[in-house]
């Protein structure tokens, strides 16, 4: 079993205390995991107030601080008060989780009998809570009704968030706590809404100041995972993406090995601005090219670095980034935004400056499919809308592989007719930066010869 479950919870089994998964040892086996945890002053974090509707950063205090603030209470009264709050408990992997998630990950014994497993799980959870001097109420109950689309939307000071479960105890389960938990100086903890912090727009703004291990991002289970652990279990750049989403900012991950804007030369051929300018100078090619770039069909890199999109789409995704791209490219606001419906289903990046259609790229494949020759991040598949119509926007094959299986991506390629075609005449090498002009000139000459041949044939039949 992985160290973290998908919701960020560290599973607890019966192996060893050293790997942090044992909840309860047998007698005389030394301290239990709970007893070791209780010795850590910051093992249990208590919000200093109710989380729902709290627009300010939510401060967390230790059990010792909580007891000192409530000296007039009895032990039972303090325990009852804790049951009203979204307390967090430290897990072996360094994450912090609410009680319901701790319960879900508690060791259930080795029995194959579900009743016995449930009994063992409850006993182990009770023992752990006893060590931490907390009640054994897990607050893990769910309402039977499924959440409606409206119910899934949670209005928070940080913006709209999505509820994953229909919780009976949303407050105790941490549904309303802020997006990011930070461990500051003197082991002081505070949960914040990054969108309210002007100095924190990207993850690095927080990790540079506090350290990656001290900046924890909220998980779907309403716990908190350290930034340096987040990527290990959720994939590269997952922490950066999550933080940017919390902060309401656009994370720019555009590829450095591809032009930010690609201009259409002819069907199935897009090049960078500098390469377009070179081709314009050619007597044989330039005459057939549009000289006003504002009228040329263009594709722009999306902020994710994993898509090529129309100007209209980029303007929707990232208005500021769109304006900056136009400025950098020297393009006016009147740039062509209408979707070119003749775009090929598949595009392939050949170099920093050149992207060609799958039909051109599949030449001389030697019986191999495109994804056997080109890296999946260099193969772009056009998206369809809900009606099945092409959108003019492309996502790279890596994006398809990240969201689904390779067979799904290959099916899209097959449907686009780009897997096998050894009979195609143009080779990938022909569209390398060094050869593209020569290839284009040959194509222009070929078209001229074909046109003269058709004209001559027409005259002959007329005679």
C-alpha positions as CSV (number, residue, x, y, z in Angstrom):
1,X,0.0,0.0,0.0
2,X,1.3,3.5,-0.8
3,X,2.4,5.8,1.9
4,X,-0.5,8.1,1.1
5,X,-4.0,7.2,0.0
6,X,-5.5,9.4,-2.8
7,X,-7.1,11.7,-0.3
8,X,-3.7,12.2,1.4
9,X,-4.3,10.0,4.4
10,X,-1.4,7.8,5.7
11,X,-2.7,4.2,6.1
12,X,-2.0,2.7,9.4
13,X,-1.4,-1.1,9.6
14,X,0.1,-3.5,12.1
15,X,3.7,-3.5,10.9
16,X,6.1,-1.3,12.9
17,X,6.3,2.0,14.6
18,X,9.4,2.8,12.6
19,X,7.4,3.0,9.4
20,X,4.8,5.0,11.2
21,X,1.8,2.8,10.5
22,X,1.2,0.9,13.7
23,X,-1.7,2.2,15.7
24,X,-1.5,-0.1,18.8
25,X,1.1,-2.6,19.9
26,X,0.5,-5.5,22.1
27,X,1.3,-5.2,25.8
28,X,5.0,-4.9,26.7
29,X,5.9,-4.1,23.1
30,X,7.0,-0.6,24.1
31,X,5.2,2.7,23.5
32,X,2.2,2.7,21.1
33,X,2.2,5.0,18.1
34,X,-0.4,7.0,19.9
35,X,1.8,7.4,22.9
36,X,4.7,8.5,20.8
37,X,2.4,10.9,18.9
38,X,1.1,12.4,22.2
39,X,4.7,13.3,23.1
40,X,4.8,15.6,20.1
41,X,3.4,19.0,21.2
42,X,2.2,19.8,17.7
43,X,0.7,16.3,17.0
44,X,-2.8,17.7,17.6
45,X,-3.7,21.1,16.3
46,X,-6.9,22.8,17.4
47,X,-8.5,25.7,15.5
48,X,-8.8,28.7,17.8
49,X,-12.4,29.2,16.8
50,X,-15.0,28.0,14.4
51,X,-13.8,27.6,10.7
52,X,-17.1,28.2,8.8
53,X,-17.4,31.7,7.5
54,X,-14.1,32.8,9.0
55,X,-12.6,35.3,6.6
56,X,-9.5,35.8,8.6
57,X,-6.5,33.4,8.8
58,X,-7.4,30.5,11.1
59,X,-4.9,30.1,13.9
60,X,-4.2,26.7,15.3
61,X,-3.1,26.1,18.9
62,X,-1.6,23.1,20.6
63,X,-3.4,21.0,23.2
64,X,-1.4,22.6,26.0
65,X,-2.3,26.1,24.8
66,X,-6.0,25.0,24.5
67,X,-6.0,23.7,28.1
68,X,-4.4,26.8,29.4
69,X,-7.1,29.0,27.7
70,X,-9.8,26.9,29.3
71,X,-8.6,26.2,32.8
72,X,-12.1,26.7,34.2
73,X,-13.4,23.7,32.2
74,X,-13.3,20.1,33.4
75,X,-11.6,17.5,31.3
76,X,-14.9,16.3,29.9
77,X,-16.0,19.9,29.1
78,X,-12.7,20.4,27.2
79,X,-13.2,17.2,25.3
80,X,-16.7,18.2,24.4
81,X,-15.5,21.5,23.2
82,X,-12.8,19.8,21.0
83,X,-15.6,17.7,19.4
84,X,-17.1,21.0,18.1
85,X,-14.0,21.9,16.2
86,X,-12.1,20.9,13.1
87,X,-9.1,19.5,14.9
88,X,-6.1,18.1,13.0
89,X,-4.0,15.1,13.9
90,X,-0.5,14.5,12.6
91,X,0.1,11.3,10.6
92,X,3.3,9.3,10.2
93,X,4.0,10.9,6.8
94,X,3.9,14.4,8.2
95,X,0.4,15.3,6.9
96,X,-2.3,16.6,9.1
97,X,-5.8,15.1,8.9
98,X,-9.2,15.6,10.6
99,X,-10.5,12.8,12.8
100,X,-12.8,11.3,10.2
101,X,-9.8,10.6,7.8
102,X,-7.7,9.3,10.7
103,X,-10.5,6.8,11.4
104,X,-10.8,5.8,7.8
105,X,-7.1,4.9,7.7
106,X,-7.0,3.1,11.0
107,X,-5.8,-0.5,11.0
108,X,-8.8,-2.9,10.9
109,X,-7.0,-6.1,11.8
110,X,-6.2,-9.2,9.8
111,X,-9.6,-10.9,10.1
112,X,-11.5,-11.7,6.9
113,X,-14.8,-11.3,8.8
114,X,-16.1,-7.8,8.1
115,X,-17.8,-7.6,11.5
116,X,-14.6,-8.5,13.3
117,X,-12.6,-6.0,11.2
118,X,-15.1,-3.2,12.1
119,X,-14.7,-4.1,15.8
120,X,-10.9,-4.2,15.6
121,X,-10.9,-0.9,13.7
122,X,-13.1,0.9,16.3
123,X,-10.9,-0.6,19.1
124,X,-7.7,0.6,17.5
125,X,-9.2,4.1,16.9
126,X,-10.4,4.3,20.4
127,X,-7.0,3.4,21.7
128,X,-5.3,6.0,19.5
129,X,-7.7,8.7,20.6
130,X,-7.2,7.6,24.2
131,X,-3.5,8.2,23.9
132,X,-4.2,11.6,22.5
133,X,-6.9,12.3,25.2
134,X,-9.6,12.9,22.5
135,X,-13.0,11.4,22.3
136,X,-13.5,8.3,20.1
137,X,-16.2,10.0,18.0
138,X,-14.8,9.8,14.4
139,X,-17.4,12.1,12.8
140,X,-17.1,10.1,9.6
141,X,-20.8,9.6,9.0
142,X,-22.2,10.5,5.5
143,X,-25.7,11.5,4.6
144,X,-27.4,9.0,2.3
145,X,-28.4,11.5,-0.3
146,X,-26.0,12.3,-3.0
147,X,-24.9,15.9,-3.3
148,X,-26.6,17.9,-6.0
149,X,-24.5,20.1,-8.2
150,X,-25.6,23.1,-6.2
151,X,-24.7,21.4,-2.9
152,X,-21.2,20.6,-4.1
153,X,-20.5,24.3,-4.5
154,X,-19.2,25.8,-1.2
155,X,-18.8,29.5,-1.0
156,X,-15.7,30.3,1.0
157,X,-13.7,33.5,1.6
158,X,-11.2,32.0,-0.9
159,X,-13.9,31.6,-3.6
160,X,-16.0,28.6,-4.6
161,X,-14.8,25.2,-3.5
162,X,-16.1,21.8,-4.2
163,X,-17.4,19.3,-1.6
164,X,-16.4,15.7,-2.3
165,X,-18.8,14.1,0.2
166,X,-22.2,14.7,1.8
167,X,-20.8,15.0,5.4
168,X,-23.0,14.8,8.4
169,X,-20.3,16.7,10.4
170,X,-18.8,19.1,7.9
171,X,-17.3,21.5,10.5
172,X,-15.5,18.7,12.4
173,X,-14.4,17.1,9.1
174,X,-12.7,20.3,8.1
175,X,-14.8,21.2,5.1
176,X,-14.7,24.9,5.8
177,X,-11.0,25.3,6.8
178,X,-8.7,27.5,4.6
179,X,-6.7,26.2,1.7
180,X,-3.2,26.3,3.0
181,X,-1.7,25.5,6.4
182,X,1.5,27.1,7.3
183,X,3.9,26.3,10.1
184,X,5.7,29.5,11.1
185,X,8.2,30.6,13.7
186,X,8.1,29.0,17.1
187,X,5.9,26.2,15.8
188,X,2.9,28.5,15.3
189,X,0.4,27.2,12.8
190,X,-2.0,29.2,10.7
191,X,-4.4,28.3,7.9
192,X,-4.8,31.0,5.2
193,X,-6.7,31.8,2.0
194,X,-3.9,32.5,-0.5
195,X,-6.2,34.7,-2.6
196,X,-6.2,37.2,0.3
197,X,-2.4,37.4,0.5
198,X,-1.1,39.7,-2.2
199,X,2.5,38.5,-1.5
200,X,1.5,34.9,-2.1
201,X,0.5,34.3,-5.7
202,X,2.6,31.2,-6.4
203,X,3.8,28.4,-4.3
204,X,7.4,29.6,-4.3
205,X,6.2,32.8,-2.5
206,X,5.3,30.7,0.5
207,X,7.9,27.9,0.4
208,X,10.9,30.3,0.1
209,X,9.6,32.1,3.2
210,X,8.6,29.1,5.3
211,X,10.2,26.0,3.7
212,X,8.5,23.4,1.5
213,X,7.9,21.1,4.5
214,X,6.1,23.9,6.4
215,X,3.6,24.8,3.7
216,X,0.8,22.3,3.5
217,X,-2.0,22.2,0.9
218,X,-5.5,21.1,1.6
219,X,-6.5,17.7,0.1
220,X,-9.8,16.3,-1.0
221,X,-10.1,14.7,2.4
222,X,-9.8,18.2,4.1
223,X,-6.4,17.4,5.5
224,X,-3.1,19.1,4.7
225,X,-0.2,17.7,2.8
226,X,3.3,19.3,2.9
227,X,4.3,20.8,-0.5
228,X,7.5,18.6,-0.6
229,X,5.3,15.5,-0.2
230,X,2.5,16.6,-2.5
231,X,4.3,16.2,-5.8
232,X,5.6,12.7,-4.8
233,X,2.1,11.3,-4.6
234,X,0.1,13.5,-6.9
235,X,2.6,14.0,-9.8
236,X,5.0,16.7,-11.0
237,X,4.0,20.3,-10.4
238,X,0.8,19.1,-8.5
239,X,1.6,21.4,-5.6
240,X,2.3,24.4,-7.8
241,X,-1.0,23.8,-9.7
242,X,-3.0,23.4,-6.5
243,X,-1.6,26.5,-4.9
244,X,-2.2,28.6,-8.0
245,X,-5.8,27.4,-8.1
246,X,-6.3,28.3,-4.4
247,X,-4.7,31.7,-5.0
248,X,-6.8,32.4,-8.1
249,X,-3.7,32.9,-10.2
250,X,-2.6,31.5,-13.6
251,X,0.4,29.2,-13.4
252,X,2.6,29.7,-16.4
253,X,4.3,26.5,-17.6
254,X,4.6,27.3,-21.3
255,X,7.2,25.2,-23.1
256,X,10.6,26.9,-23.7
257,X,11.3,24.6,-26.6
258,X,8.4,25.8,-28.7
259,X,7.4,29.3,-30.0
260,X,4.7,31.0,-28.0
261,X,2.8,31.7,-31.2
262,X,2.6,29.6,-34.4
263,X,1.4,31.0,-37.7
264,X,-0.3,29.1,-40.5
265,X,1.7,29.0,-43.7
266,X,-0.5,26.6,-45.5
267,X,-2.7,23.6,-44.6
268,X,-1.0,21.5,-42.0
269,X,2.0,23.8,-41.5
270,X,2.5,26.3,-38.6
271,X,5.8,28.1,-37.9
272,X,7.1,30.7,-35.5
273,X,7.1,34.4,-36.3
274,X,10.8,34.4,-37.2
275,X,10.4,31.4,-39.5
276,X,7.3,32.9,-41.1
277,X,9.4,36.1,-41.8
278,X,12.1,34.0,-43.5
279,X,9.6,32.2,-45.7
280,X,8.0,35.5,-46.7
281,X,11.3,36.5,-48.3
282,X,11.3,33.5,-50.6
283,X,10.2,34.4,-54.1
284,X,8.5,31.0,-54.7
285,X,6.8,30.8,-51.3
286,X,6.2,34.3,-50.1
287,X,3.9,35.3,-53.0
288,X,1.3,32.8,-51.7
289,X,1.6,33.8,-48.0
290,X,-0.5,36.4,-46.1
291,X,1.7,39.4,-45.2
292,X,-0.6,40.9,-42.6
293,X,-0.1,38.7,-39.5
294,X,-3.3,39.9,-38.0
295,X,-5.1,38.0,-40.7
296,X,-3.2,34.8,-40.4
297,X,-4.6,31.8,-38.5
298,X,-2.5,31.3,-35.4
299,X,-2.2,28.9,-32.5
300,X,-0.9,30.1,-29.1
301,X,0.6,28.1,-26.2
302,X,-1.8,27.7,-23.3
303,X,-0.4,28.5,-19.8
304,X,-0.4,24.8,-18.9
305,X,2.3,24.2,-21.6
306,X,0.3,21.2,-22.7
307,X,-2.0,22.7,-25.2
308,X,-2.2,24.8,-28.4
309,X,-5.2,27.0,-28.5
310,X,-6.9,29.7,-30.6
311,X,-6.5,33.4,-29.6
312,X,-10.1,33.4,-28.4
313,X,-9.5,30.5,-26.1
314,X,-6.3,31.9,-24.6
315,X,-8.1,35.2,-24.0
316,X,-10.7,33.3,-22.0
317,X,-8.2,31.2,-20.1
318,X,-5.7,34.0,-19.3
319,X,-6.7,37.5,-20.3
320,X,-3.5,39.1,-19.0
321,X,-1.3,36.4,-20.5
322,X,-3.1,36.8,-23.8
323,X,-2.5,40.5,-23.9
324,X,1.2,40.0,-23.1
325,X,1.6,37.4,-25.8
326,X,0.1,39.8,-28.4
327,X,2.5,42.5,-27.2
328,X,5.5,40.2,-27.3
329,X,4.6,39.1,-30.8
330,X,3.8,42.6,-32.1
331,X,0.2,41.6,-32.9
332,X,-2.8,44.0,-32.7
333,X,-5.9,43.4,-30.7
334,X,-7.6,42.8,-34.0
335,X,-5.8,39.5,-34.4
336,X,-7.8,36.8,-36.2
337,X,-9.8,34.9,-33.5
338,X,-12.3,33.0,-35.8
339,X,-11.7,29.3,-35.6
340,X,-10.2,27.8,-38.7
341,X,-12.3,24.7,-39.4
342,X,-9.7,23.3,-41.7
343,X,-7.3,22.5,-38.9
344,X,-5.9,19.0,-39.0
345,X,-7.0,16.5,-36.3
346,X,-3.4,16.0,-35.2
347,X,-0.4,18.3,-35.1
348,X,3.2,17.3,-34.4
349,X,6.0,19.5,-33.0
350,X,9.1,19.0,-35.2
351,X,11.3,21.7,-33.8
352,X,11.1,24.9,-31.7
353,X,9.8,26.7,-34.8
354,X,7.8,24.2,-36.8
355,X,4.6,22.2,-36.2
356,X,3.1,20.1,-38.9
357,X,0.0,18.0,-39.4
358,X,-0.1,14.3,-38.5
359,X,-0.6,13.5,-42.2
360,X,2.8,15.1,-43.0
361,X,4.5,13.7,-40.0
362,X,3.6,10.1,-40.6
363,X,5.8,9.9,-43.7
364,X,8.4,7.1,-43.7
365,X,7.3,5.7,-40.4
366,X,8.6,2.3,-41.3
367,X,5.3,0.8,-40.2
368,X,5.4,2.5,-36.8
369,X,2.8,4.8,-35.3
370,X,3.4,8.4,-34.6
371,X,3.7,7.9,-30.8
372,X,6.5,5.4,-31.4
373,X,8.6,8.0,-33.3
374,X,7.6,11.2,-31.5
375,X,7.4,11.9,-27.7
376,X,3.8,12.0,-26.5
377,X,4.3,15.6,-25.4
378,X,5.0,16.6,-29.1
379,X,1.8,15.1,-30.5
380,X,-1.2,17.4,-30.2
381,X,-4.8,16.1,-30.7
382,X,-7.6,18.5,-31.5
383,X,-10.4,18.6,-28.9
384,X,-14.0,18.2,-29.8
385,X,-16.9,20.0,-28.0
386,X,-19.9,18.2,-26.5
387,X,-21.5,18.0,-30.0
388,X,-18.5,16.2,-31.3
389,X,-17.4,19.3,-33.4
390,X,-13.7,20.3,-33.6
391,X,-12.8,23.3,-31.4
392,X,-9.5,24.4,-33.1
393,X,-7.8,23.7,-29.7
394,X,-5.3,21.0,-29.2
395,X,-4.1,19.1,-26.1
396,X,-0.9,17.1,-26.2
397,X,-0.9,13.3,-26.0
398,X,0.7,13.5,-22.5
399,X,-2.4,15.2,-21.2
400,X,-4.5,12.4,-22.6
401,X,-2.2,9.8,-20.9
402,X,-2.4,11.6,-17.6
403,X,-6.2,11.6,-17.6
404,X,-6.7,8.2,-19.1
405,X,-5.2,5.1,-20.6
406,X,-2.8,5.0,-23.5
407,X,-5.4,3.1,-25.5
408,X,-7.7,6.1,-25.3
409,X,-5.0,8.3,-26.8
410,X,-4.2,5.8,-29.5
411,X,-7.8,5.5,-30.4
412,X,-8.0,9.2,-31.0
413,X,-4.9,8.9,-33.2
414,X,-6.4,6.0,-35.1
415,X,-9.6,7.9,-35.6
416,X,-7.6,10.8,-36.9
417,X,-6.0,8.4,-39.4
418,X,-2.4,9.1,-38.4
419,X,-1.1,5.9,-37.1
420,X,0.2,4.2,-40.2
421,X,1.0,5.5,-43.7
422,X,4.4,4.5,-45.1
423,X,3.3,5.6,-48.5
424,X,3.3,9.4,-47.7
425,X,6.0,11.2,-49.7
426,X,7.1,13.9,-47.3
427,X,9.4,13.0,-44.4
428,X,9.7,14.5,-41.0
429,X,13.2,15.6,-41.9
430,X,11.9,17.7,-44.7
431,X,10.3,20.0,-42.2
432,X,13.3,20.5,-40.0
433,X,14.4,24.1,-39.6
434,X,17.3,23.6,-42.1
435,X,15.1,22.0,-44.8
436,X,11.7,23.6,-44.5
437,X,12.3,26.4,-47.0
438,X,13.7,23.9,-49.6
439,X,10.7,21.6,-49.0
440,X,8.3,24.5,-49.4
441,X,9.9,25.6,-52.6
442,X,9.6,22.1,-54.0
443,X,6.0,22.0,-53.0
444,X,5.4,25.4,-54.7
445,X,7.1,24.3,-57.9
446,X,5.1,21.1,-57.8
447,X,1.8,23.0,-57.4
448,X,2.8,25.2,-60.3
449,X,3.5,22.3,-62.6
450,X,0.2,20.7,-61.6
451,X,-1.6,23.9,-62.4
452,X,0.0,24.2,-65.8
453,X,-0.7,20.6,-66.5
454,X,-4.4,21.1,-65.7
455,X,-4.5,24.2,-67.8
456,X,-2.9,22.5,-70.8
457,X,-5.3,19.6,-70.4
458,X,-8.2,21.9,-70.4
459,X,-7.1,23.6,-73.6
460,X,-6.6,20.3,-75.3
461,X,-10.1,19.1,-74.5
462,X,-11.5,22.5,-75.6
463,X,-9.7,22.1,-79.0
